[in-house]
Amino acid sequence: MKTIDELLAEGVSGKRVFVRADLNVPLDGTAITDDGRIRAVLPTVKALAGAGARVVVASHLGRPKGAPDPAFSLAPAAARLGELLGAEVAFATDTVGESARAAVAGLGDGGVAVLENLRFNPGETSKDDAERGAFADELASLADLYVGDGFGAVHRKHASVYDLPARLPHAAGYLIAAEVAVLKKLTEDVRRPYVVVLGGAKVSDKLAVIDSLLGKADRLLIGGGMAYTFLKAKGHEVGISLLQEDQIPAVKEYMERAEKNGVELVLPVDVLASGEFPDLKTKAPAEYITVDADGIPADKEGLDIGPRTRELYASKIADAATVFWNGPLGVFEHPDYAGGTRATAQALVDSKAFTVVGGGDSAAAVRTLGFDENAFGHISTGGGASLEYLEGKTLPGLAALED
């Protein structure tokens, strides 16, 4: 995989460099609530602009239906990128149309432009190779070189991620290089004990990675909504908690395999349970009870791990040499149910392990709860991409950069 440093050494001054970034930031209206992904691409953009390249930044945001939708415009991300760069950033109001061509043509050496949301064009996400390829051809006409730095999208076989690199000389940006280096530490040269903390809503989202980790990790700590399917598989009452009944057979099999392989699979011993889901907009105080995880009342749902589980999980993390964490342990968006996620993050901070926060909601939680990002070994920008890498899958966006 060619690196951006090699590209810079060859000279990029005056050349149009297409940077596939991941500016898929959470928005509240037009306000960005977490700019971590924009900050993550800054080193690559600064290096290219500083070397005199004409930088064309492109990304997706959300899941528009292949047509322009103001709710998913990248305009706020472009404005924030300009603020962070301390320089004017041109914004094209389309992807490959008149505005995009004008924005790119207007760039001087060291200038930066951002294209509108790539997913406004149906060719970006099309499953038809010809349609994707046609869009990639149009994108290629805007650039001389390609730099892949959108790690959060490398598991997608999309035009700007997979097809475009084949049409231009290409290299990996600083973010992708850093992400891959970290993931190799979790798969190829793991320091033990290796502890994995998995949370989030659905166990079905994590089955493949659990399957893979049963042969690699020393301990698996399970929390979040997915924990209740595990508890139900053990025969426990889970009330009206989030449950995927159809996944119980698979979960039972994994628990048996964990025991057979000597992998310690740790489940909550107590939870915070309530009869109603909290109001995440007003953050009004919630009413809940703390109950043993094997006896959640029939009319209540578990919304966070309890205090004994927090202590238990912290003790299981304390002696680790490597920790990977993906998925919040409760409804962290509400202050009354953020305690389990906060305690888990604090346990990572307090440990002497190499700690990796696996993107997505976990990364958002770390920032929302006020933790210093530098207190962790690495905070990934791509939850889905990280999980698929750990599953052993070939990621299209990485494969496209390797040839």
Stockholm file with secondary structure:
# STOCKHOLM 1.0

chainA/1-403         MKTIDELLAEGVSGKRVFVRADLNVPLDGTAITDDGRIRAVLPTVKALAGAGARVVVASHLGRPKGAPDPAFSLAPAAARLGELLGAEVAFATDTVGESARAAVAGLGDGGVAVLENLRFNPGETSKDDAERGAFADELASLADLYVGDGFGAVHRKHASVYDLPARLPHAAGYLIAAEVAVLKKLTEDVRRPYVVVLGGAKVSDKLAVIDSLLGKADRLLIGGGMAYTFLKAKGHEVGISLLQEDQIPAVKEYMERAEKNGVELVLPVDVLASGEFPDLKTKAPAEYITVDADGIPADKEGLDIGPRTRELYASKIADAATVFWNGPLGVFEHPDYAGGTRATAQALVDSKAFTVVGGGDSAAAVRTLGFDENAFGHISTGGGASLEYLEGKTLPGLAALED
#=GR chainA/1-403 SS CCBHHHHHHHCCTTCEEEEECCCCCCEETTEESCCHHHHHHHHHHHHHHHTTCEEEEECCCSCCCSSCCGGGCSHHHHHHHHHHHTSCEEECSSSSSHHHHHHHHTCCTTCEEECCCGGGSTTTTCSCHHHHHHHHHHHHTTCSEEEECCGGGTTSCCIIIIIGGGGSCEEECHHHHHHHHHHHHHHTSCCSSEEEEECSSCGGGTHHHHHHHTTTCSEEEECSTTHHHHHHHTTCBCTTSCCCGGGHHHHHHHHHHHHHHTCEEECCSEEEEESSCCCTTTCCCCCCEEEETTBCCTTCEEEEECHHHHHHHHHHHHTCSEEEEESCSSCTTSGGGCHHHHHHHHHHHHSCSEEEECSHHHHHHHHHTTCCGGGSSEECSCHHHHHHHHHTCCCHHHHHHHC
#=GC SS_cons         CCBHHHHHHHCCTTCEEEEECCCCCCEETTEESCCHHHHHHHHHHHHHHHTTCEEEEECCCSCCCSSCCGGGCSHHHHHHHHHHHTSCEEECSSSSSHHHHHHHHTCCTTCEEECCCGGGSTTTTCSCHHHHHHHHHHHHTTCSEEEECCGGGTTSCCIIIIIGGGGSCEEECHHHHHHHHHHHHHHTSCCSSEEEEECSSCGGGTHHHHHHHTTTCSEEEECSTTHHHHHHHTTCBCTTSCCCGGGHHHHHHHHHHHHHHTCEEECCSEEEEESSCCCTTTCCCCCCEEEETTBCCTTCEEEEECHHHHHHHHHHHHTCSEEEEESCSSCTTSGGGCHHHHHHHHHHHHSCSEEEECSHHHHHHHHHTTCCGGGSSEECSCHHHHHHHHHTCCCHHHHHHHC
//
